[in-house]
Every structure is written in C-alpha cells, then in structure tokens.
Amino acid sequence: MSINRRSFLGQAALGAAAITASRVQYVHADEAPASKSPNDKIAVAIVGVGGRGGEHIEQFTGRTDIEVKYLCDADEQVGERRCGEVEKKVGYRPKFVKDFRQILDDPSIHAVSTATPNHWHSLISIWAMQAGKDVYVEKPVSHNVWEGRQAALWASKLGRICQCGTQSRSSTGLKEGVAYVRSGKLGKIKYAIGTCYKPRPSIGKLEKPLEIPAYIDYDLWCGPAEKREIFRPRLAYDWHWDFNTGNGDMGNQGIHQMDIARWFLGESQLSPKVMSIGGRLGYEDAGDTPNTQIVYHDYAAAPLIFETRGLPQKDVDYKTGMDEYRGSRVGVILQCEQGYVVIPSYSEAIIYDGDGKEVQRFKGGGNHFVNFLDCVRSRKRENLNADILEGHLSSALCHTGAISHRLGEKKTAEQIAESIKSNELYTDSFKRMGEHLKANGVDVNTPAITIGPWLDMDPATERFKDNDAANALLTRPYREGYVVPECMA
C-alpha cells in the first residue's frame, strides 16, 4: 500500500479556540507506536463518561496499578463533574478534554475505554488502536455491520487488545453452562430464544427542535452520524431509540442476550437467513426503532430467535404473565433434545430435564474489566473473554435483524400469521407477541406491525445475496472528518 505513514482523517473545532485535532492512521502494525503497558501502572483515558461511563470510572479508579489520566466527553458539564468525582475518590483529578483525539498522540496512555453512544464505538476503537492503544469498547461494538468488521480487522492487523463490553463472557457460571451443553448431556440443541422484555415508555416528541446547550459540542457528539435536528426532549440516553445513533433495545440491552445465545449455540458466523417482525407500537413519539420485535436467525444447526418487548406502559396492568417466558424475562432459553436451559441473568444458567425438573444450577460472575487489564499486561489476545471479533458477530446479528425491519412493510396480524404459518417456531413467537400487544391495547387487526423480508446472507463476505437495498444498510454515509477507515489486507 503506497500510503504515507500518517494521514489526517479530519479536524474538530474545539469551542471558541477552534483547536485543530487530527487522527493518525497507521498502515502497518510495525509502524504503530509501541504502547505496551508497564508492569507497575496502566494509564487509561475514558471516553464518554455519562451513564454507563460511570461504571468504567468506578472500575478503573481506586486501584494502585491504574491511573485514569483523562476523561473525555462532548458534554463539558458531565466531564468536569466526573473529574471532580474521581478527585474526591482517589485524590487526583484527571484532565478533562472534550475531543478525545487530543489524547491519542500522548505516548503515556496505554488504554482507551469508551462508553459513548453506539455510533461512535467503532471509530473511537479504530483510531485508538491505530494510535497504539488497547481498547475496552462497550456493546454493541458498532453501529452497523461493516464498521464492526473493520474494528475487528484493525485489532488483528495491529495486534491490539480490544475487549467488547459483553460482560457475561467473564461469568464463571455461564462458562460452566456452555461446557455442560456442549458435553452433549442434553442432546443436540433444537433452538435458542433470546428475550428482552424490558418496559420502555414513550420518549415524547417536541414540536420544535431540541435546543442543544452551549456546553455540549453537538458537532462532535454527532461525529460519524448525520447531524440533524432532534425532536425528543432529551439528548442523552434516548439516542438509543433513533436509528441515526442507536440500535433500539435489541442493540442496547438485547445485545447481551444475543451474545449469550450465540455463545451457547457455538456459531462463529452471521446467520445465512434473517427476518424481522415488529414495530414501534403502543405510542407515537420521536423514536423510530422497534419496541416490539421478533428476529429469526435461521442457522442451519439450530435457529436463534430474538424477542424484544418494550411494553407495557406504566399505566397498563395485566396479569397474563406475558412479561416472562419459561423463566426468562431478560435472558435466554436453550431448548435441547433431552431438556432445556434457562439463562435468566448475566451469571446464571439453570439446567432442566425433559420433564421440567431442575437438574443443575451454575452460578458465578467475573470481572470483565480485570480480564481486559490482565490481557493488556500479558499481550495475549487469546485470553480475552470477549475479543472484538466476538463482539462484532453478536452486534451484527442485531444489525441484520434491524435491516430486515427497515426494509419491511406494515400488515395486519392475520396477514403476517398467514405468511409464516409454515414455520412453527416463528408462528409460536408471533402468537405470543400478538397476545402481548392486545393486552397493551394495540389494535393488531389494522396494518400496524412491520414484517420484513427474508434476507439471504453470505456469512463469508457478510453481504446479502442479490439485494442492493439491504447491502446499502450494512454501512452508512460518514460525515467528513469522521470516516471509519477501511482495513486493507
């Protein structure tokens, strides 16, 4: 590749000073700066410190072998407040910067940990790895399929440690559960159902665009995403329910359960066929991601079905038990030939025989951040519990389901039931979803539910077969200065 050792990927205006920040792209692994961590102390920069970022701060502070050197956030008020919290806790104050790119050329930084909105995950990870840093990136590792694959490729090319924040992978209880199932004691796996039954009320809708406070660098906040007016009442968190920046609850909470289901199934590629049924139902607001959805991943060995339910609203009272299915509310059910497994949490797997009698229970957590830090020191990527590649695959299963939804059309429940009647598992899931919607006052006899097309994918290339519209949604148009760099072999 005839590319200069460093190429500028963009500039960021930083407040009134308009400080120019550039990003360095390293072409070959041996050209990247050596950022090997010392045995005594690891210097960390945390990017995105509101919400989930608070847990990152909690995990990295208070340890004598870790120094949280920088906190970075587009929201100056949140960033400075967090710096004060760290100072109060550990006696020193990290330096705050709005634009994390300012810290990437600091050779004293060994690791970058990020809990920004989803649309920034892959780009921050890639830029940090190109600058010679190791990365802990929250789930999902990407906003779309293509950029997640690029992050995994860059980690491999540059030899960086990159951990995905799917912390169940560090659970001793789930590791034992996976080993039990793979031992064959329950026979072959017939199917897996992931459940994300988590009430999500309406986020509201403004008549006029939200006024962004001056202490938030909104251009930087948007980054790779389209910079557009927002009509929801708050900027924070509710970005999850906007396809421009988030991935709905399947890519928010559900990514954990999607990852657990794929882990138990032992699948190491994307599904060859995928289809979605669902929609944003029960209210009208500024969101556009489904709050009720069934995604069917048609793996050859055993299908993976994922069910998302965001209702009931707080004022709905129902007693039919539809917020739980076979012991799982936010979890996974794994049906096998001679019994089944319920994974109701991040750290527990309960084994049942064919008669529904509990046989064994595995329980135990693990520290996902410690696993990351251990690998930063050892340089052994193979010891990561959730390498970026695993994170990419599970994240991408959420994305492909969303693509089917976005290409769908609204139909009545009767029309949808007729179109899937030959698939017993899908029919059962849809029937239960319909009962759930009726209990929450949703009229399923009108064309309200979106049914997406079956999409055929080539797992080797991670592209859909003969479907330009679906392939276009595997990536996105990137704004100038925030383009995800493609990793060339």
Secondary structure, DSSP 8 states (H G I E B T S, - for coil): ----S---------GGGT--------SSGGGS------SS-EEEEEE--STTHHHHHHHHSS-TTEEEEEEE-SBHHHHHHHHHHHHHHHS---EEES-GGGGTT-TT--EEEE---GGGHHHHHHHHHHTT-EEEE-SSS-SSHHHHHHHHHHHHHHT--EEES-GGGG-HHHHHHHHHHHTTTT-SEEEEEEEEE---------SS-----TTB-HHHHHTTS------SS-SSSGGGGSTTT--TTTTTTHHHHHHHHHHHHT--S--SEEEEEEES-SS--S--S-SEEEEEE--SSS-EEEEEE----TT----S-TT-BTTBSEEEEEEETTEEEEE-SSSEEEEEETTS-EEEEEE----HHHHHHHHHHH--GGG-SSBHHHHHHHHHHHHHHHHHHHT-EEE-HHHHHHHTTT-HHHHHHHHHHHHHHHHTT--TTSS-EEE---EEEETTTTEETT-HHHHHTTS----TT--------
